Amino acid sequence: MTSTVSNTQQSSNIGIYIYDDAEVLDFSGPFEVFSTASRLSEPSGLFNVILIAQNPGPVRARGGFSINPSHSIDNHPPLDVLVVAGGVHTAELQKTDVIRWIARISERTQLTASVCTGAFLLAEAGLLTGRSATTHWEDIPDLRTCYPDIQVLDNRRWVDENDVITSGGISAGIDMSLHLVSRLGGMTLAEMTAKQMEFDWRCDNDPDK
């Protein structure tokens, strides 16, 4: 029998934006973290996690993984948190309606986050201007070159800039999502979630330790 942690906060809507050739773990990792945390919270249901795509219909993630998002950018409930997945992101940067949606929704969310190269979409939406951020180690030079007004940090699992949080590549999104759970639901719930997932959470994000 799984223990639960008491939390009296109202349920938060967590929207995860996905697209063709998104990294599978970039969205499934955060989805698992928030859904597990929601199950462990007391009362249960602290988080309502949904997948959002540009348009209705299936999305083919990396490796041909087919996923059916429940909502589109034109039809979703109000979001408390937006998480943008990474992957082959270049086509997404050309979609002005998607970029404008990210910018607009982020004005209303409590937190906006990205996993891996999802940082490029946040940068294109203007959310990282004058801030620190990170992304997959392989894409850090490109992020620095394309957006010189961002302080891009190496060797960080995630970078927390209060209302905007970015993470490194793929599995780092799980670390970041647990960090978000600690902010929204408390450290006890985050630690319980990591234990339930049997995940070795790197909750200390200081690269010098």
C-alpha positions in Angstrom: 0.0 0.0 0.0 1.4 3.4 -1.0 1.7 6.2 1.5 0.2 9.6 0.7 1.1 13.1 1.6 -1.6 15.6 2.7 -2.0 18.7 0.5 -5.0 21.1 0.6 -4.1 23.0 -2.6 -6.6 23.1 -5.4 -5.9 20.9 -8.4 -3.5 22.4 -11.0 -3.7 21.8 -14.7 -0.3 20.8 -16.2 -0.2 21.1 -20.0 2.6 19.4 -21.9 3.1 20.6 -25.5 4.2 17.9 -27.9 4.7 17.7 -31.7 6.0 15.4 -34.4 9.5 14.1 -33.6 9.4 15.2 -30.0 11.5 13.1 -27.7 9.4 10.5 -26.0 10.9 10.8 -22.6 10.7 14.6 -22.8 6.9 14.4 -22.4 6.3 11.0 -20.9 8.8 11.6 -18.1 7.1 14.8 -16.9 3.7 13.2 -17.4 4.7 10.3 -15.2 6.1 12.6 -12.5 3.0 14.7 -12.3 0.5 11.9 -12.6 2.4 9.9 -9.9 2.6 12.9 -7.6 -1.2 13.5 -8.1 -1.9 9.9 -7.1 0.2 10.2 -4.0 -1.2 13.5 -2.8 -3.8 13.6 -0.1 -6.5 14.2 -1.2 -5.5 12.7 -4.5 -5.8 14.7 -7.7 -3.4 17.5 -7.0 -2.4 17.7 -10.7 -4.4 17.2 -13.8 -2.0 16.4 -16.6 -2.9 16.8 -20.3 -1.0 16.5 -23.6 -1.5 19.4 -26.0 -0.6 19.5 -29.7 -0.9 22.2 -32.4 -3.9 20.5 -34.0 -6.3 17.6 -33.1 -5.2 14.2 -34.0 -2.2 11.8 -33.5 1.4 13.0 -33.1 4.3 10.9 -34.2 7.1 11.3 -31.7 10.7 10.1 -32.1 11.1 6.6 -33.3 7.6 6.6 -34.8 5.9 6.6 -31.3 2.3 7.5 -31.9 0.5 9.5 -29.2 -3.0 11.0 -29.1 -2.9 14.3 -27.3 -6.2 15.1 -25.6 -6.2 18.8 -26.5 -5.0 21.3 -29.2 -3.6 24.8 -28.7 -7.1 26.2 -29.6 -9.0 23.9 -27.3 -7.6 23.2 -23.8 -8.5 24.2 -20.2 -6.8 27.0 -18.4 -3.2 26.0 -17.5 -1.4 26.5 -14.3 1.9 25.0 -15.7 3.1 24.7 -19.3 5.8 22.2 -20.1 7.3 22.3 -23.7 9.0 19.1 -24.8 12.1 19.0 -26.9 13.1 16.9 -29.9 13.5 17.9 -33.5 12.3 21.4 -32.9 13.3 23.4 -36.0 9.9 23.1 -37.7 8.1 24.3 -34.5 10.2 27.5 -34.6 8.6 28.4 -37.9 5.0 28.0 -36.6 4.1 31.5 -35.6 0.7 30.4 -34.1 2.5 28.0 -31.8 5.1 30.5 -30.7 2.5 33.1 -30.1 0.4 30.6 -28.1 3.4 29.8 -25.9 4.0 33.5 -25.3 0.3 34.2 -24.6 -0.3 31.2 -22.3 2.8 31.9 -20.3 1.4 35.2 -19.3 -1.3 33.3 -17.5 0.5 30.3 -16.1 2.1 30.1 -12.7 5.1 28.3 -14.2 6.4 27.7 -17.8 9.1 25.0 -18.3 10.9 23.3 -21.1 12.7 20.0 -21.5 15.8 19.7 -23.7 15.5 21.7 -26.9 12.0 22.9 -25.9 14.1 25.8 -24.6 14.4 27.0 -28.2 10.6 27.4 -28.4 10.6 29.4 -25.1 13.5 31.5 -26.4 11.7 32.2 -29.7 8.6 33.2 -27.7 10.8 35.8 -25.8 10.5 34.1 -22.5 14.2 33.6 -21.9 15.4 37.1 -22.9 17.8 38.4 -20.2 17.5 35.1 -18.2 19.7 32.1 -17.5 18.7 28.8 -19.2 20.0 25.4 -20.2 19.2 22.7 -22.8 20.7 19.4 -24.1 24.5 19.6 -23.9 24.7 19.0 -27.7 22.5 22.0 -28.4 24.0 24.5 -26.0 26.3 26.1 -28.7 23.3 26.6 -31.0 21.2 28.2 -28.3 24.0 30.6 -27.4 24.5 31.5 -31.1 20.8 31.9 -32.0 19.9 33.8 -28.8 22.9 35.7 -27.5 20.7 37.6 -25.0 20.3 34.4 -23.0 22.9 33.3 -20.4 23.1 29.6 -21.4 24.5 27.5 -18.5 26.5 24.2 -18.9 26.3 21.2 -16.6 22.9 21.9 -15.1 20.1 19.5 -14.8 17.7 22.4 -14.7 17.8 26.2 -14.3 15.1 27.8 -12.2 14.3 31.5 -13.1 11.3 31.7 -10.8 8.4 31.6 -13.3 10.4 30.0 -16.2 12.4 26.8 -15.7 14.5 25.0 -18.3 16.1 21.6 -18.2 18.9 19.7 -19.9 18.3 16.8 -22.2 15.7 14.0 -22.0 16.1 12.4 -18.5 16.9 15.8 -17.0 13.3 16.6 -17.6 12.3 14.1 -14.8 14.7 15.9 -12.4 13.2 19.2 -13.3 9.6 17.9 -13.0 10.3 16.6 -9.5 11.7 20.1 -8.7 8.4 21.6 -10.0 6.4 19.2 -7.8 8.5 20.3 -4.8 7.6 23.9 -5.6 3.9 23.3 -6.2 3.2 20.5 -3.7 6.2 20.5 -1.3 9.5 18.6 -1.0 7.9 15.7 0.9 5.6 14.9 -2.1 8.5 15.3 -4.5 10.6 12.9 -2.6 7.8 10.4 -2.3 7.2 10.6 -6.0 10.8 9.9 -6.8 10.8 6.9 -4.5 7.6 5.6 -6.0 9.1 5.9 -9.5 12.4 4.3 -8.2 14.1 7.3 -9.6 17.5 8.5 -8.3 16.5 12.2 -8.1 19.3 14.7 -8.4 17.5 17.3 -6.3 20.7 19.2 -5.6 21.3 21.2 -8.8 24.6 22.8 -7.8 27.3 21.5 -10.2 30.0 22.5 -7.8 28.8 20.0 -5.1 
